Amino acid sequence: MGSGVQGSGRSVVTVGVYDGVHRGHQRVLGRAVAVARERGLPAVAVTFEPHPDEVVRPGTHPARLTGPRRRAELLRALGVDEVEVLPFTLELSRADAAEFARTVLAERLRAAAVIVGEGFTFGRDAGGDVETLRALGDKYDFTVEVLPPVAGVSSTAVRERIVAGDVEGAAALLGRPHRVEGVVVRGYQRGRQLGFPTANVETPPHTAIPADGVYAGWLECVPVANLPALYPGERWPAAISVGTNPTFEGVPRTVEAYALDRDDLELYGAHVAVDFAARLRGNTRFESIEALIEQIQADVEAARRLTA
């Protein structure tokens, strides 16, 4: 995630927060890659870290659909050659549109073409828009192409569905299941005692976590630097529980995933991904452990059918 483009000729650039890399983003990114291939140039996606709202309006920024590592992975999977992550600082937030175009697009990336969505804004107080960008393109010798949005698809719309527990609706907008990542930590081990050992996933702050409830999906280990790379290439169908457990009081909100029929996995300390396929039910308080186990067995069978 560095400036491999710098000093190596022109590039085709697209700029955005790209949180979620949803179907609307994919249209813009796909066009940028196509133009880059036509011109024989590298395609560069410029993103920001942290989320600009975190710097400009602390405490108001939205829940995150993708962390920086996952976002870069998705961008590269779409054919992007370079992911340029700009540290979003107060200094950068105060740069006006012309300064951003000169220092980043013209000097740093030597943009020959810039591809953006039609709602694109940039510079101090979001003062620059696509018309500003076109004018600056004339000045700094890059063409500008603006793509219309995909109807109904936005990061906000994805978040709304996730908050509501509509993970199938979120997947339709993303073009893939919504994913939550984190490190497996020791929990209360109640699942293990009940015969359904779960991976208790500690998610980063501000992660977009689906509404409390039980879901079907998948669990897999994700190789990241400085953490053990366990079970490479394996991905397990899973029953996933989100929320505080109503049968056991005083439990903080958690994401726990039970890999179906696997009681032999040792995942503590591993970085894992949990993909949400479908919501099975809301959280319920059970009057007995027996009733809870019976319901978990039903959840497991439902998860098995939905992930088959």
Phi, psi and omega per residue, in radians:
M1 nan 0.974 -3.133
G2 -2.213 -2.922 -3.074
S3 -1.679 1.201 3.104
G4 -1.234 -0.242 -3.089
V5 -1.460 -0.533 -3.025
Q6 -0.937 2.208 3.083
G7 1.380 0.076 -3.085
S8 -2.015 0.475 3.104
G9 1.752 -2.960 -3.060
R10 -1.352 2.957 3.115
S11 -2.607 2.855 3.005
V12 -1.842 2.183 -2.931
V13 -2.085 2.455 2.916
T14 -2.245 2.511 -3.017
V15 -2.208 2.344 3.056
G16 3.122 2.866 3.023
V17 -1.180 -0.673 3.090
Y18 0.966 0.637 3.080
D19 -1.260 2.102 -3.123
G20 1.705 -0.476 -3.080
V21 0.780 0.978 -3.076
H22 -1.398 -3.064 -3.024
R23 -1.110 -0.556 3.062
G24 -1.164 -0.786 3.055
H25 -1.042 -0.722 -3.079
Q26 -1.080 -0.587 3.102
R27 -1.114 -0.823 -3.123
V28 -1.134 -0.814 -3.129
L29 -1.111 -0.704 3.122
G30 -1.085 -0.681 3.122
R31 -1.196 -0.720 3.121
A32 -1.051 -0.751 3.122
V33 -1.132 -0.710 -3.142
A34 -1.109 -0.775 3.125
V35 -1.117 -0.712 3.110
A36 -1.063 -0.740 3.125
R37 -1.140 -0.724 3.130
E38 -1.039 -0.666 -3.054
R39 -1.640 -0.072 -3.125
G40 1.190 0.611 -3.098
L41 -2.130 2.777 3.052
P42 -1.262 2.544 3.038
A43 -1.661 2.226 -3.090
V44 -2.107 2.214 3.034
A45 -1.808 2.136 3.095
V46 -1.721 2.134 3.074
T47 -2.239 3.107 -3.034
F48 -2.241 2.582 3.091
E49 -2.557 2.176 -0.019
P50 -1.290 -3.075 3.074
H51 -0.993 2.302 -3.110
P52 -0.877 -0.651 -3.133
D53 -1.075 -0.494 -3.115
E54 -1.133 -0.517 -3.118
V55 -1.610 -0.771 -3.045
V56 -1.342 -0.705 -3.120
R57 -2.305 1.287 -3.060
P58 -0.951 2.407 3.111
G59 1.524 -0.128 -3.105
T60 -1.965 -0.058 -3.026
H61 -1.178 2.644 -3.079
P62 -1.297 2.826 3.017
A63 -1.050 2.538 -3.046
R64 -1.579 2.269 3.109
L65 -1.458 -0.569 3.141
T66 -2.499 2.361 3.008
G67 -1.361 2.987 -3.053
P68 -1.054 -0.688 -3.125
R69 -1.163 -0.791 -3.138
R70 -1.151 -0.709 -3.138
R71 -1.068 -0.795 3.118
A72 -1.079 -0.686 3.112
E73 -1.056 -0.780 -3.141
L74 -1.179 -0.693 3.125
L75 -1.095 -0.768 3.139
R76 -1.167 -0.589 3.116
A77 -1.131 -0.415 3.107
L78 -1.489 -0.014 3.068
G79 1.848 0.019 3.108
V80 -1.139 2.353 -3.102
D81 -1.473 -0.639 -3.112
E82 -2.337 2.385 3.013
V83 -1.929 1.978 -3.099
E84 -1.773 1.855 -3.109
V85 -1.671 1.960 3.116
L86 -1.577 2.192 3.042
P87 -1.105 2.065 -3.107
F88 -1.496 1.820 -3.089
T89 -1.959 2.958 3.038
L90 -1.034 -0.637 3.123
E91 -1.073 -0.815 3.121
L92 -1.127 -0.665 -3.125
S93 -1.119 -0.404 -3.115
R94 -1.612 -0.129 3.106
A95 -1.248 2.334 3.140
D96 -1.400 3.017 -3.035
A97 -1.029 -0.733 -3.109
A98 -1.122 -0.683 3.139
E99 -1.159 -0.717 3.109
F100 -1.088 -0.782 -3.133
A101 -1.095 -0.718 -3.103
R102 -1.224 -0.913 -2.988
T103 -1.342 -0.702 -3.057
V104 -1.593 -0.977 -3.023
L105 -1.278 -0.814 -3.051
A106 -1.450 -0.902 -3.014
E107 -1.443 -0.840 -3.045
R108 -1.321 -0.778 -3.026
L109 -1.833 -0.182 -3.130
R110 0.851 0.932 -3.066
A111 -1.087 2.288 2.975
A112 -1.675 -0.510 3.120
A113 -2.568 2.509 3.076
V114 -2.178 2.211 -3.095
I115 -2.011 2.168 -3.132
V116 -2.454 2.909 3.002
G117 -1.432 2.790 -2.981
E118 -1.222 -0.291 3.092
G119 -1.541 0.167 -3.032
F120 -1.091 2.276 2.993
T121 -2.299 2.711 -3.110
F122 -2.769 2.883 3.141
G123 1.470 3.044 -3.069
R124 -0.924 2.272 -3.137
D125 0.980 0.520 -3.116
A126 0.896 0.694 -3.042
G127 -1.321 -0.300 3.128
G128 -1.747 2.479 3.078
D129 -2.209 -2.907 -3.052
V130 -1.169 -0.529 3.093
E131 -1.213 -0.692 3.039
T132 -1.025 -0.787 -3.111
L133 -1.076 -0.725 3.121
R134 -1.088 -0.756 3.128
A135 -1.094 -0.725 3.120
L136 -1.219 -0.525 3.060
G137 -1.107 -0.699 3.082
D138 -1.077 -0.677 -3.108
K139 -1.244 -0.710 -3.013
Y140 -1.862 0.230 2.989
D141 1.146 0.807 2.916
F142 -2.315 2.538 3.072
T143 -1.446 2.772 3.140
V144 -2.240 2.274 3.055
E145 -2.152 2.300 -3.075
V146 -2.049 2.193 -3.108
L147 -1.823 2.468 3.086
P148 -1.226 2.719 3.131
P149 -1.241 2.816 2.951
V150 -1.468 2.164 -3.014
A151 -0.920 2.211 3.047
G152 1.389 0.000 -3.074
V153 -1.864 2.098 3.059
S154 -2.749 2.845 3.095
S155 -1.091 -0.642 3.113
T156 -1.086 -0.767 -3.141
A157 -1.113 -0.661 3.099
V158 -1.112 -0.803 -3.134
R159 -1.057 -0.715 -3.129
E160 -1.048 -0.713 3.134
R161 -1.210 -0.673 3.127
I162 -1.134 -0.788 3.122
V163 -1.034 -0.607 3.140
A164 -1.425 -0.094 -3.094
G165 1.440 0.115 -3.127
D166 -1.513 1.296 -3.066
V167 -1.270 -0.422 3.063
E168 -1.217 -0.711 3.068
G169 -1.104 -0.712 3.101
A170 -1.086 -0.739 -3.134
A171 -1.095 -0.621 3.124
A172 -1.118 -0.614 3.127
L173 -1.386 -0.601 -3.121
L174 -1.385 -0.496 -3.024
G175 1.451 0.219 3.122
R176 -2.979 2.889 3.108
P177 -1.122 2.573 3.006
H178 -1.173 2.414 -3.065
R179 -2.095 2.407 3.001
V180 -2.061 2.347 -3.132
E181 -2.120 2.776 3.066
G182 3.007 -3.122 -3.132
V183 -1.685 2.424 3.121
V184 -1.351 2.161 -3.132
V185 -2.092 2.899 3.117
R186 -1.313 2.241 3.085
G187 -1.835 -2.578 -3.139
Y188 -1.470 -0.138 3.114
Q189 1.059 0.435 3.122
R190 -1.218 -0.615 3.099
G191 -1.046 -0.749 3.128
R192 -1.080 -0.732 -3.141
Q193 -1.135 -0.511 -3.141
L194 -1.527 -0.095 3.141
G195 1.708 0.131 -3.130
F196 -2.301 1.347 -3.062
P197 -1.141 2.242 -3.096
T198 -1.940 2.660 2.955
A199 -1.536 2.070 -3.129
N200 -1.580 1.909 -2.953
V201 -1.697 2.065 3.081
E202 -1.556 1.890 -3.049
T203 -1.564 2.663 3.088
P204 -1.116 2.756 3.092
P205 -0.994 2.567 3.054
H206 1.228 0.259 3.086
T207 -1.176 2.437 3.067
A208 -1.356 1.751 -3.096
I209 -1.811 2.316 3.129
P210 -1.032 2.808 3.117
A211 -0.952 2.668 3.101
D212 -0.911 2.417 3.127
G213 2.731 -2.998 -3.137
V214 -2.032 2.368 -3.016
Y215 -2.293 2.768 2.923
A216 -1.764 2.551 3.120
G217 -3.123 -2.578 -3.097
W218 -2.413 2.705 3.096
L219 -2.247 2.363 3.041
E220 -2.631 2.675 3.044
C221 -1.423 2.430 -3.131
V222 -2.053 2.147 3.135
P223 -1.241 2.149 3.037
V224 -2.329 2.787 -3.097
A225 -1.057 2.466 3.001
N226 1.244 0.175 3.063
L227 -2.218 2.668 -3.093
P228 -1.095 2.368 3.096
A229 -1.623 1.636 -3.065
L230 -1.734 2.587 3.031
Y231 0.821 0.970 -3.096
P232 -1.042 2.354 3.084
G233 1.410 -0.067 -3.126
E234 -1.627 2.464 3.104
R235 -2.459 2.221 -2.991
W236 -2.003 2.355 2.944
P237 -1.012 2.534 -3.020
A238 -2.541 2.658 2.893
A239 -1.792 2.276 -2.977
I240 -2.117 2.319 3.089
S241 -1.985 2.288 3.095
V242 -2.122 2.319 3.013
G243 2.115 -3.043 3.012
T244 -1.441 2.501 -3.093
N245 -1.450 1.939 -3.044
P246 -1.142 -0.386 -3.133
T247 -1.342 -0.479 3.115
F248 -2.041 2.002 -3.041
E249 -1.349 2.743 3.046
G250 1.360 0.384 -3.115
V251 -1.785 2.220 3.124
P252 -1.194 2.873 -3.111
R253 -1.137 2.275 -3.054
T254 -2.407 2.829 2.922
V255 -2.034 2.073 -3.137
E256 -2.219 2.358 -3.120
A257 -2.193 2.264 3.074
Y258 -1.829 1.984 3.061
A259 -1.255 2.063 -2.992
L260 -0.957 2.262 3.028
D261 1.145 0.258 3.115
R262 -2.029 1.917 3.063
D263 -1.974 0.244 -3.050
D264 -1.945 0.072 -3.058
L265 -1.415 2.362 3.066
E266 -1.995 1.705 -2.965
L267 -1.937 0.004 -3.092
Y268 -0.996 2.267 3.119
G269 1.520 -0.148 3.136
A270 -1.446 2.638 3.011
H271 -1.552 2.167 -3.082
V272 -2.187 2.802 3.041
A273 -2.062 2.399 3.073
V274 -2.066 2.048 3.111
D275 -1.773 2.289 -3.070
F276 -1.724 2.067 -3.116
A277 -1.669 -0.805 -3.048
A278 -2.768 2.608 3.075
R279 -1.529 2.285 -3.140
L280 -1.632 -0.731 -3.099
R281 -2.994 2.941 2.998
G282 -1.413 3.049 3.087
N283 -1.389 2.448 -3.083
T284 -2.305 2.563 3.022
R285 -1.558 2.236 -3.138
F286 -1.804 2.471 -3.082
E287 -1.355 -0.316 3.141
S288 -2.549 2.741 3.079
I289 -1.097 -0.624 -3.140
E290 -1.079 -0.758 3.131
A291 -1.128 -0.668 3.108
L292 -1.103 -0.809 -3.131
I293 -1.085 -0.702 3.117
E294 -1.069 -0.728 3.136
Q295 -1.204 -0.690 3.113
I296 -1.070 -0.712 3.110
Q297 -1.056 -0.699 3.098
A298 -1.157 -0.707 3.107
D299 -1.079 -0.730 -3.132
V300 -1.085 -0.757 3.131
E301 -1.139 -0.692 3.099
A302 -1.131 -0.738 3.120
A303 -1.111 -0.652 3.122
R304 -1.073 -0.767 -3.126
R305 -1.152 -0.758 -3.035
L306 -1.276 -0.386 -3.112
T307 -1.846 0.049 -3.095
A308 -1.091 nan nan
